[in-house]
Amino acid sequence: MATVSATCLRFQPLFSQSNKSSQAAASLKPVSVGWTKNNGFPSLKASRFRVSCAAKPETVEKVIEIVRKQLALTPETELTNESKFAALGADSLDTVEIVMALEEEFDISVEEESSQNITTVREAADMIDKLVQKKAEGGS
């Protein structure tokens, strides 16, 4: 059996609200591909596959600030880019209010379809960066 192995390196920003600094953490994911004469087709084995945009750190920090304010969270409540609005106690009305605050802060307009798909800080920040970039390129 022939085997090909590779390693995937992924950088993910970590944010600390207390000192407003950001760091990068890396994770290694081994991926192996193998095939034998018996099946004739290669197989890919990986623990998970994920494609994601990386929002600007300042966008993520601003989203965290707005979420904290809209949900009246204490400074001790830990918020990261993976924080889920529902886990923080947000209902659908809270989510709508968060989206409205984000629209006002970033001077963007979020379609209702898109706003219903926002469940985490990262999703909100990725969407904001995409809409800001689109606006800057001249597409309202």
DSSP file with accessible surface (Angstrom, degrees, kcal/mol):
  #  RESIDUE AA STRUCTURE BP1 BP2  ACC     N-H-->O    O-->H-N    N-H-->O    O-->H-N    TCO  KAPPA ALPHA  PHI   PSI    X-CA   Y-CA   Z-CA
    1    1 A M              0   0  156      0, 0.0     2,-0.3     0, 0.0    35,-0.2   0.000 360.0 360.0 360.0 132.0    0.0    0.0    0.0
    2    2 A A  E     -A   35   0A  50     33,-1.3    33,-1.7     2,-0.0     2,-0.4  -0.704 360.0-167.5 -90.1 143.5    1.3    3.5   -0.9
    3    3 A T  E     -A   34   0A  81     -2,-0.3     2,-0.4    31,-0.2    31,-0.2  -0.993  13.8-166.0-136.4 138.8    0.8    6.2    1.6
    4    4 A V  E     -A   33   0A  80     29,-3.1    29,-3.0    -2,-0.4     2,-0.4  -0.988  13.4-168.8-120.6 131.6    1.1   10.0    1.4
    5    5 A S  E     +A   32   0A  94     -2,-0.4     2,-0.3    27,-0.2    27,-0.2  -0.933   9.2 169.7-121.7 148.7    1.1   12.0    4.7
    6    6 A A  E     -A   31   0A  59     25,-2.5    25,-2.6    -2,-0.4     2,-0.4  -0.962  23.5-135.3-148.3 163.1    0.9   15.7    5.2
    7    7 A T  E     -A   30   0A  98     -2,-0.3     2,-0.5    23,-0.2    21,-0.0  -0.985  12.7-148.3-125.7 135.9    0.4   18.1    8.1
    8    8 A C  E     -A   29   0A  67     21,-2.2    21,-2.0    -2,-0.4     2,-0.5  -0.884   8.0-156.9-104.6 129.9   -2.0   21.1    8.1
    9    9 A L  E     -A   28   0A  97     -2,-0.5     2,-0.4    19,-0.2    19,-0.2  -0.931  12.1-175.7-109.8 124.9   -1.0   24.2   10.0
   10   10 A R  E     -A   27   0A  67     17,-1.9    17,-1.9    -2,-0.5     2,-0.4  -0.980  11.7-153.7-124.6 130.5   -3.9   26.5   11.1
   11   11 A F  E     -A   26   0A 136     -2,-0.4    15,-0.2    15,-0.2    13,-0.0  -0.861  13.6-177.7-102.3 137.1   -3.5   29.8   12.9
   12   12 A Q  E     -A   25   0A  42     13,-2.5    13,-2.5    -2,-0.4     2,-0.1  -0.995  24.5-124.5-135.7 127.5   -6.3   31.1   15.0
   13   13 A P  E     -A   24   0A  36      0, 0.0     2,-0.4     0, 0.0    11,-0.2  -0.460  19.5-156.5 -72.6 142.7   -6.4   34.5   16.9
   14   14 A L  E     -A   23   0A  77      9,-2.6     9,-2.0    -2,-0.1     2,-0.4  -0.967  10.5-154.2-115.1 136.3   -7.0   34.4   20.6
   15   15 A F  E     -A   22   0A  25     -2,-0.4     2,-0.5     7,-0.2     7,-0.2  -0.900  11.0-162.6-118.4 142.6   -8.3   37.5   22.2
   16   16 A S  E  >> -A   21   0A  42      5,-1.5     4,-1.0    -2,-0.4     5,-0.5  -0.979   4.3-163.7-121.1 118.0   -8.1   38.8   25.7
   17   17 A Q  T  45S+     0   0   48     -2,-0.5    -1,-0.1     1,-0.2    63,-0.0   0.794  84.5  64.2 -69.9 -29.7  -10.6   41.4   26.8
   18   18 A S  T  45S+     0   0  111      1,-0.2    -1,-0.2     3,-0.1    -2,-0.0   0.920 121.0  16.5 -66.7 -41.2   -8.6   42.5   29.8
   19   19 A N  T  45S-     0   0   98      2,-0.1    -1,-0.2    -3,-0.1    -2,-0.2   0.361  94.5-130.0-115.8   8.1   -5.5   43.8   28.0
   20   20 A K  T  <5 +     0   0  100     -4,-1.0     2,-0.3     1,-0.2    -3,-0.2   0.767  62.8 133.0  53.7  28.4   -7.0   44.1   24.5
   21   21 A S  E   < -A   16   0A  46     -5,-0.5    -5,-1.5     0, 0.0     2,-0.4  -0.732  44.4-146.3-105.3 158.7   -4.1   42.2   23.0
   22   22 A S  E     -A   15   0A  61     -2,-0.3     2,-0.3    -7,-0.2    -7,-0.2  -0.956  12.8-174.9-125.5 148.9   -4.2   39.4   20.5
   23   23 A Q  E     -A   14   0A 131     -9,-2.0    -9,-2.6    -2,-0.4     2,-0.4  -0.853  21.9-123.5-129.9 166.8   -2.1   36.4   20.1
   24   24 A A  E     -A   13   0A  75     -2,-0.3     2,-0.4   -11,-0.2   -13,-0.0  -0.949  19.1-164.8-117.1 135.9   -2.0   33.6   17.5
   25   25 A A  E     -A   12   0A  36    -13,-2.5   -13,-2.5    -2,-0.4     2,-0.4  -0.930   8.4-152.0-115.5 143.6   -2.3   30.0   18.3
   26   26 A A  E     -A   11   0A  59     -2,-0.4     2,-0.4   -15,-0.2   -15,-0.2  -0.875   7.5-167.4-115.9 146.2   -1.4   27.2   15.9
   27   27 A S  E     -A   10   0A  37    -17,-1.9   -17,-1.9    -2,-0.4     2,-0.5  -0.998  11.5-145.0-132.0 140.0   -2.8   23.7   15.7
   28   28 A L  E     -A    9   0A 116     -2,-0.4   -19,-0.2   -19,-0.2   -21,-0.0  -0.874  12.3-171.4-104.1 132.7   -1.4   20.9   13.6
   29   29 A K  E     -A    8   0A  69    -21,-2.0   -21,-2.2    -2,-0.5     2,-0.2  -0.970  16.4-141.3-124.6 113.9   -3.8   18.3   12.0
   30   30 A P  E     -A    7   0A 102      0, 0.0    17,-0.4     0, 0.0     2,-0.4  -0.533  18.4-170.6 -74.1 140.5   -2.3   15.2   10.5
   31   31 A V  E     -A    6   0A  38    -25,-2.6   -25,-2.5    -2,-0.2     2,-0.4  -1.000   0.7-169.4-130.2 133.1   -3.9   14.1    7.2
   32   32 A S  E     -AB   5  45A  44     13,-1.4    13,-2.0    -2,-0.4     2,-0.4  -0.960   7.2-167.1-127.1 144.5   -3.1   10.8    5.5
   33   33 A V  E     +AB   4  44A  41    -29,-3.0   -29,-3.1    -2,-0.4     2,-0.3  -0.996  18.0 166.7-125.9 131.3   -4.0    9.5    2.1
   34   34 A G  E     -AB   3  43A   9      9,-1.3     9,-1.9    -2,-0.4     2,-0.3  -0.982  12.6-177.2-143.4 154.8   -3.6    5.9    1.2
   35   35 A W  E     -A    2   0A 108    -33,-1.7   -33,-1.3    -2,-0.3     2,-0.3  -0.992   5.7-162.9-149.9 153.0   -4.6    3.4   -1.5
   36   36 A T     >  -     0   0   40     -2,-0.3     4,-1.8     5,-0.3     3,-0.2  -0.841  37.4-106.9-127.3 169.6   -4.2   -0.2   -2.2
   37   37 A K  T  4 S+     0   0  207     -2,-0.3    -1,-0.0     1,-0.2     0, 0.0   0.806 112.2  66.7 -67.0 -26.5   -4.5   -2.4   -5.2
   38   38 A N  T  4 S+     0   0  159      1,-0.2    -1,-0.2     2,-0.1    -3,-0.0   0.929 115.1  20.3 -63.9 -48.9   -7.7   -3.9   -3.8
   39   39 A N  T  4 S-     0   0   85     -3,-0.2    -1,-0.2     2,-0.1    -2,-0.2   0.717  82.9-152.5 -99.2 -21.4   -9.9   -0.8   -3.9
   40   40 A G     <  +     0   0   52     -4,-1.8    -3,-0.1     1,-0.1    -2,-0.1   0.352  63.6  94.4  73.6 -10.9   -8.1    1.3   -6.5
   41   41 A F  S    S-     0   0  159     -5,-0.1    -5,-0.3    -7,-0.0    -1,-0.1  -0.935  76.0-117.9-117.8 140.1   -9.3    4.6   -5.1
   42   42 A P        -     0   0   84      0, 0.0     2,-0.4     0, 0.0    -7,-0.2  -0.376  25.2-149.6 -70.5 151.2   -7.5    6.9   -2.6
   43   43 A S  E     -B   34   0A  50     -9,-1.9    -9,-1.3    -2,-0.1     2,-0.5  -0.958   2.3-145.0-121.6 143.4   -9.1    7.5    0.7
   44   44 A L  E     -B   33   0A 123     -2,-0.4     2,-0.5   -11,-0.2   -11,-0.2  -0.929  12.3-169.0-109.9 126.7   -8.7   10.7    2.7
   45   45 A K  E     +B   32   0A 134    -13,-2.0   -13,-1.4    -2,-0.5     2,-0.3  -0.968  21.3 147.1-117.6 119.7   -8.7   10.4    6.5
   46   46 A A        -     0   0   54     -2,-0.5     3,-0.1   -15,-0.2   -15,-0.1  -0.990  50.0-130.0-148.9 147.4   -8.9   13.6    8.5
   47   47 A S  S    S-     0   0   94    -17,-0.4     2,-0.3    -2,-0.3    -1,-0.1   0.864  89.5 -18.6 -68.3 -34.7  -10.5   14.4   11.9
   48   48 A R        -     0   0  124     -3,-0.1     2,-0.4     2,-0.0    -1,-0.3  -0.956  54.1-144.5-166.9 155.5  -12.3   17.4   10.4
   49   49 A F        +     0   0  181     -2,-0.3     2,-0.4    -3,-0.1    -3,-0.0  -0.991  26.2 168.4-126.9 126.9  -12.3   19.7    7.4
   50   50 A R        -     0   0  100     -2,-0.4     2,-0.5     2,-0.0    -2,-0.0  -0.986  20.2-163.9-145.7 131.2  -13.2   23.4    7.8
   51   51 A V        +     0   0  120     -2,-0.4     2,-0.3     2,-0.0    -2,-0.0  -0.959  25.5 163.7-110.7 128.1  -12.9   26.4    5.6
   52   52 A S        -     0   0   60     -2,-0.5     2,-0.2     2,-0.0    -2,-0.0  -0.995  35.0-122.9-145.3 151.4  -13.3   29.7    7.4
   53   53 A C        -     0   0   90     -2,-0.3     2,-0.7    69,-0.0    73,-0.1  -0.610  25.3-131.8 -84.1 154.2  -12.6   33.3    6.7
   54   54 A A        -     0   0   94     -2,-0.2     2,-0.0    72,-0.1   -42,-0.0  -0.901  20.2-151.5-111.9 104.8  -10.5   35.2    9.2
   55   55 A A        -     0   0   13     -2,-0.7    71,-0.1     1,-0.1    70,-0.1  -0.347  34.3 -88.3 -67.9 155.1  -12.0   38.4   10.2
   56   56 A K    >>  -     0   0  112     69,-0.2     4,-2.1     1,-0.1     3,-0.6  -0.378  33.9-123.4 -62.5 141.5   -9.7   41.3   11.2
   57   57 A P  H 3> S+     0   0   49      0, 0.0     4,-2.6     0, 0.0     5,-0.2   0.876 112.3  54.8 -55.9 -37.8   -8.9   41.2   14.9
   58   58 A E  H 3> S+     0   0  120      1,-0.2     4,-2.0     2,-0.2     5,-0.1   0.860 106.8  51.4 -67.7 -30.2  -10.2   44.7   15.4
   59   59 A T  H <> S+     0   0    9     -3,-0.6     4,-2.5     2,-0.2    -1,-0.2   0.938 110.3  48.2 -68.2 -45.3  -13.6   43.6   13.9
   60   60 A V  H  X S+     0   0    5     -4,-2.1     4,-2.7     1,-0.2    -2,-0.2   0.929 111.4  50.5 -61.0 -43.7  -13.8   40.7   16.3
   61   61 A E  H  X S+     0   0   39     -4,-2.6     4,-2.3     1,-0.2    -1,-0.2   0.905 111.1  48.4 -62.0 -40.4  -13.0   42.9   19.2
   62   62 A K  H  X S+     0   0   52     -4,-2.0     4,-2.4     2,-0.2    -1,-0.2   0.907 110.9  50.4 -67.5 -40.5  -15.7   45.4   18.2
   63   63 A V  H  X S+     0   0    0     -4,-2.5     4,-3.0     2,-0.2     5,-0.2   0.936 110.3  50.4 -61.6 -44.1  -18.3   42.6   17.8
   64   64 A I  H  X S+     0   0    0     -4,-2.7     4,-2.7     1,-0.2    -2,-0.2   0.924 110.0  50.7 -59.6 -43.5  -17.4   41.3   21.2
   65   65 A E  H  X S+     0   0   85     -4,-2.3     4,-2.1     2,-0.2    -1,-0.2   0.923 112.9  45.3 -60.6 -44.3  -17.8   44.8   22.7
   66   66 A I  H  X S+     0   0   14     -4,-2.4     4,-3.1     2,-0.2     5,-0.2   0.917 113.1  49.5 -68.1 -42.8  -21.2   45.2   21.0
   67   67 A V  H  X S+     0   0    0     -4,-3.0     4,-2.3     2,-0.2     6,-0.2   0.935 110.7  50.9 -61.4 -44.4  -22.4   41.7   22.1
   68   68 A R  H  <>S+     0   0   33     -4,-2.7     5,-2.4    -5,-0.2     4,-0.4   0.925 114.8  43.5 -59.0 -44.0  -21.3   42.4   25.7
   69   69 A K  H ><5S+     0   0  170     -4,-2.1     3,-1.0    -5,-0.2    -2,-0.2   0.942 114.2  48.5 -68.4 -47.1  -23.2   45.7   25.7
   70   70 A Q  H 3<5S+     0   0   63     -4,-3.1    -1,-0.2     1,-0.3    -2,-0.2   0.844 118.4  39.7 -64.5 -34.4  -26.4   44.4   24.0
   71   71 A L  T 3<5S-     0   0   28     -4,-2.3    -1,-0.3    -5,-0.2    -2,-0.2   0.388 106.4-126.1 -96.6   4.2  -26.6   41.3   26.3
   72   72 A A  T < 5 +     0   0   87     -3,-1.0     2,-0.2    -4,-0.4    -3,-0.2   0.907  45.6 176.4  51.3  48.0  -25.6   43.3   29.4
   73   73 A L      < -     0   0   32     -5,-2.4    -1,-0.2    -6,-0.2    -2,-0.0  -0.582  30.0-114.0 -84.2 146.6  -22.8   40.8   30.1
   74   74 A T    >   -     0   0   69     -2,-0.2     3,-1.6     1,-0.1    -1,-0.1  -0.354  26.3-111.2 -73.3 157.6  -20.4   41.4   33.0
   75   75 A P  T 3  S+     0   0  104      0, 0.0    -1,-0.1     0, 0.0   -58,-0.1   0.776 117.9  62.1 -60.3 -23.1  -16.7   42.1   32.3
   76   76 A E  T 3  S+     0   0  155      2,-0.1     2,-0.4     0, 0.0    -3,-0.0   0.680  77.4 103.8 -76.7 -18.1  -16.0   38.7   33.8
   77   77 A T  S <  S-     0   0   43     -3,-1.6     2,-0.4     1,-0.1    -4,-0.0  -0.537  75.6-130.3 -68.5 120.8  -18.0   36.9   31.2
   78   78 A E        -     0   0  155     -2,-0.4     2,-0.4   -62,-0.0    -2,-0.1  -0.601  27.8-175.8 -77.3 126.1  -15.5   35.4   28.8
   79   79 A L        +     0   0    6     -2,-0.4     2,-0.3   -64,-0.1   -62,-0.2  -0.989   7.1 167.7-123.0 131.7  -16.2   36.1   25.1
   80   80 A T    >   -     0   0   40     -2,-0.4     3,-1.6   -64,-0.1    41,-0.3  -0.783  54.0 -92.9-128.8 177.7  -14.2   34.7   22.2
   81   81 A N  T 3  S+     0   0    7      1,-0.3    41,-2.4    -2,-0.3    42,-0.3   0.711 126.8  53.6 -67.6 -15.3  -14.7   34.5   18.5
   82   82 A E  T 3  S+     0   0   70     39,-0.2    -1,-0.3    38,-0.1     2,-0.1   0.437  78.4 127.2 -96.1  -0.4  -16.3   31.1   19.0
   83   83 A S    <   -     0   0   15     -3,-1.6    38,-1.7    37,-0.1     2,-0.4  -0.374  54.0-140.0 -62.0 130.2  -18.9   32.4   21.6
   84   84 A K  B  >  -C  120   0B 124     36,-0.2     4,-1.1     1,-0.1    36,-0.2  -0.786   5.8-139.0 -94.4 134.4  -22.4   31.5   20.6
   85   85 A F  T >4>S+     0   0    4     34,-2.5     5,-2.4    -2,-0.4     3,-0.7   0.902 103.7  52.4 -58.2 -43.4  -25.1   34.0   21.2
   86   86 A A  G >45S+     0   0   79     33,-0.4     3,-1.7     1,-0.3    -1,-0.2   0.895 105.7  54.1 -61.6 -39.4  -27.6   31.4   22.4
   87   87 A A  G 345S+     0   0   87      1,-0.3    -1,-0.3     2,-0.1    -2,-0.2   0.756 104.9  55.6 -67.4 -21.4  -25.1   30.1   25.0
   88   88 A L  G <<5S-     0   0   36     -4,-1.1    -1,-0.3    -3,-0.7    -2,-0.2   0.403 128.8 -97.9 -89.3   0.7  -24.7   33.7   26.2
   89   89 A G  T < 5S+     0   0   60     -3,-1.7     2,-0.3     1,-0.3    -3,-0.2   0.552  72.4 150.0  97.4   9.6  -28.5   33.8   26.8
   90   90 A A      < -     0   0   13     -5,-2.4    -1,-0.3    -6,-0.2     2,-0.2  -0.583  26.3-164.0 -79.4 134.6  -29.5   35.7   23.6
   91   91 A D     >  -     0   0   89     -2,-0.3     4,-2.2     1,-0.0     5,-0.2  -0.419  44.5 -83.7-100.2-173.3  -32.9   35.0   22.2
   92   92 A S  H  > S+     0   0  100      1,-0.2     4,-2.1     2,-0.2     5,-0.1   0.877 130.4  51.6 -64.0 -36.3  -34.0   35.8   18.6
   93   93 A L  H  > S+     0   0  100      2,-0.2     4,-2.5     1,-0.2    -1,-0.2   0.919 108.7  51.2 -66.4 -40.7  -34.9   39.4   19.6
   94   94 A D  H  > S+     0   0   37      1,-0.2     4,-2.5     2,-0.2    -2,-0.2   0.907 109.0  51.6 -60.1 -41.7  -31.5   39.9   21.2
   95   95 A T  H  X S+     0   0   29     -4,-2.2     4,-2.6     2,-0.2    -1,-0.2   0.914 108.7  50.4 -63.5 -41.6  -29.8   38.6   18.0
   96   96 A V  H  X S+     0   0   75     -4,-2.1     4,-2.6     1,-0.2    -1,-0.2   0.929 111.4  49.0 -61.3 -42.8  -31.8   41.1   15.9
   97   97 A E  H  X S+     0   0   77     -4,-2.5     4,-2.3     2,-0.2    -2,-0.2   0.879 109.7  51.5 -66.3 -36.6  -30.7   43.9   18.3
   98   98 A I  H  X S+     0   0    0     -4,-2.5     4,-2.4     2,-0.2    -2,-0.2   0.946 110.8  48.2 -62.7 -46.5  -27.1   42.8   18.0
   99   99 A V  H  X S+     0   0    8     -4,-2.6     4,-2.7     1,-0.2    -2,-0.2   0.919 110.9  51.0 -61.8 -42.3  -27.3   42.8   14.2
  100  100 A M  H  X S+     0   0  108     -4,-2.6     4,-2.2     1,-0.2    -1,-0.2   0.916 110.5  48.9 -62.5 -41.0  -28.9   46.3   14.3
  101  101 A A  H  X S+     0   0   18     -4,-2.3     4,-2.6     1,-0.2    -1,-0.2   0.893 111.4  50.0 -65.5 -38.1  -26.1   47.6   16.5
  102  102 A L  H  X S+     0   0    1     -4,-2.4     4,-2.5     2,-0.2    -2,-0.2   0.906 108.9  52.1 -66.3 -41.7  -23.5   46.1   14.2
  103  103 A E  H  X>S+     0   0   48     -4,-2.7     5,-1.7     1,-0.2     4,-0.9   0.924 113.2  44.6 -58.8 -44.9  -25.2   47.7   11.2
  104  104 A E  H  <5S+     0   0  171     -4,-2.2     3,-0.4     3,-0.2    -2,-0.2   0.931 114.4  48.1 -66.1 -46.0  -25.1   51.1   12.9
  105  105 A E  H  <5S+     0   0   98     -4,-2.6    -2,-0.2     1,-0.2    -1,-0.2   0.894 122.8  32.0 -63.4 -41.9  -21.5   50.7   14.1
  106  106 A F  H  <5S-     0   0   46     -4,-2.5    -1,-0.2    -5,-0.2    -2,-0.2   0.389 103.5-124.2-100.5   2.4  -20.0   49.6   10.8
  107  107 A D  T  <5 +     0   0  113     -4,-0.9     2,-0.3    -3,-0.4    -3,-0.2   0.945  67.8 127.1  52.9  53.3  -22.4   51.6    8.6
  108  108 A I      < -     0   0   20     -5,-1.7     2,-0.5    -6,-0.2    -1,-0.2  -0.837  57.4-128.6-129.5 169.6  -23.6   48.5    6.7
  109  109 A S        -     0   0   96     -2,-0.3     2,-0.5    31,-0.1    -9,-0.0  -0.991  18.4-156.7-124.9 123.7  -26.9   46.8    5.8
  110  110 A V        -     0   0   12     -2,-0.5     2,-0.1   -11,-0.1    -7,-0.0  -0.873  18.5-126.3-103.0 126.4  -27.4   43.1    6.7
  111  111 A E     >  -     0   0  123     -2,-0.5     4,-2.4     1,-0.1     5,-0.2  -0.395  21.1-120.0 -67.7 147.4  -30.0   41.2    4.7
  112  112 A E  H  > S+     0   0  142      1,-0.2     4,-1.6     2,-0.2    -1,-0.1   0.888 113.6  56.8 -56.9 -39.5  -32.5   39.4    6.8
  113  113 A E  H  > S+     0   0  142      1,-0.2     4,-0.5     2,-0.2    -1,-0.2   0.929 110.1  43.9 -55.9 -48.2  -31.4   36.1    5.3
  114  114 A S  H >4 S+     0   0   47      1,-0.2     3,-1.2    -3,-0.2     4,-0.3   0.888 108.7  56.9 -66.5 -40.1  -27.8   36.6    6.4
  115  115 A S  H >< S+     0   0   22     -4,-2.4     3,-1.0     1,-0.3    -1,-0.2   0.819 100.2  58.8 -65.5 -27.8  -28.8   37.9    9.9
  116  116 A Q  H 3< S+     0   0  129     -4,-1.6    -1,-0.3     1,-0.2    -2,-0.2   0.706 102.7  54.6 -73.1 -17.4  -30.6   34.6   10.6
  117  117 A N  T << S+     0   0  118     -3,-1.2     2,-0.7    -4,-0.5    -1,-0.2   0.445  82.0 103.4 -94.4  -2.1  -27.5   32.6   10.0
  118  118 A I    <   +     0   0   10     -3,-1.0   -19,-0.1    -4,-0.3     3,-0.1  -0.738  29.6 143.9 -86.9 116.1  -25.3   34.6   12.5
  119  119 A T        +     0   0   66     -2,-0.7   -34,-2.5     1,-0.1   -33,-0.4   0.509  58.4  43.1-125.4 -14.6  -24.9   32.5   15.7
  120  120 A T  B  > S-C   84   0B   9    -36,-0.2     4,-2.0   -35,-0.1   -36,-0.2  -0.888  80.4-111.6-131.9 165.1  -21.3   33.3   16.8
  121  121 A V  H  > S+     0   0    0    -38,-1.7     4,-2.8   -41,-0.3     5,-0.2   0.917 118.2  53.1 -58.7 -43.7  -19.0   36.2   17.2
  122  122 A R  H  > S+     0   0   26    -41,-2.4     4,-3.0     1,-0.2     5,-0.2   0.920 106.9  50.3 -61.4 -45.3  -16.8   34.9   14.4
  123  123 A E  H  > S+     0   0   77    -42,-0.3     4,-2.2     2,-0.2    -1,-0.2   0.912 112.7  47.5 -60.5 -41.6  -19.8   34.6   12.0
  124  124 A A  H  X S+     0   0    0     -4,-2.0     4,-2.6     2,-0.2    -2,-0.2   0.939 113.9  46.6 -63.9 -46.7  -20.8   38.1   12.7
  125  125 A A  H  X S+     0   0    0     -4,-2.8     4,-2.6     2,-0.2   -69,-0.2   0.909 112.3  50.0 -64.8 -41.5  -17.2   39.4   12.3
  126  126 A D  H  X S+     0   0   30     -4,-3.0     4,-2.1    -5,-0.2    -1,-0.2   0.926 112.4  47.8 -61.8 -43.9  -16.7   37.5    9.0
  127  127 A M  H  X S+     0   0   26     -4,-2.2     4,-2.6    -5,-0.2     5,-0.2   0.923 111.3  50.8 -64.5 -42.2  -20.0   38.8    7.6
  128  128 A I  H  X S+     0   0    0     -4,-2.6     4,-3.0     1,-0.2     5,-0.3   0.946 110.2  48.4 -61.2 -49.8  -19.1   42.4    8.6
  129  129 A D  H  X S+     0   0   25     -4,-2.6     4,-2.3     1,-0.2    -1,-0.2   0.905 112.4  50.0 -58.4 -40.2  -15.7   42.3    7.0
  130  130 A K  H  X S+     0   0  149     -4,-2.1     4,-2.4    -5,-0.2    -2,-0.2   0.938 113.8  44.1 -63.9 -45.4  -17.2   40.9    3.8
  131  131 A L  H  X S+     0   0   38     -4,-2.6     4,-2.5     2,-0.2    -2,-0.2   0.889 113.2  50.7 -69.5 -38.2  -19.9   43.6    3.7
  132  132 A V  H  X S+     0   0   52     -4,-3.0     4,-2.3    -5,-0.2    -1,-0.2   0.923 112.4  47.3 -64.1 -42.5  -17.4   46.4    4.5
  133  133 A Q  H  X S+     0   0  116     -4,-2.3     4,-1.7    -5,-0.3    -2,-0.2   0.929 111.7  50.2 -64.8 -43.0  -15.1   45.2    1.7
  134  134 A K  H  <>S+     0   0  102     -4,-2.4     5,-2.2     1,-0.2    -2,-0.2   0.909 111.4  49.1 -60.8 -42.6  -18.0   44.9   -0.7
  135  135 A K  H ><5S+     0   0   91     -4,-2.5     3,-1.4     1,-0.2    -1,-0.2   0.903 109.2  52.1 -64.3 -41.1  -19.1   48.5    0.2
  136  136 A A  H 3<5S+     0   0   89     -4,-2.3    -1,-0.2     1,-0.3    -2,-0.2   0.821 105.1  56.2 -65.8 -30.1  -15.5   49.8   -0.3
  137  137 A E  T 3<5S-     0   0  141     -4,-1.7    -1,-0.3     2,-0.2    -2,-0.2   0.446 126.3-101.0 -82.1  -1.0  -15.4   48.2   -3.7
  138  138 A G  T < 5S+     0   0   68     -3,-1.4     2,-0.9     1,-0.2    -3,-0.2   0.440  85.8 122.9  99.1   1.1  -18.5   50.1   -4.7
  139  139 A G      <       0   0   32     -5,-2.2    -1,-0.2    -6,-0.2    -2,-0.2  -0.825 360.0 360.0 -98.8 103.6  -21.1   47.5   -4.4
  140  140 A S              0   0  145     -2,-0.9    -1,-0.1    -3,-0.1   -31,-0.1   0.772 360.0 360.0 -44.8 360.0  -23.7   48.8   -1.9
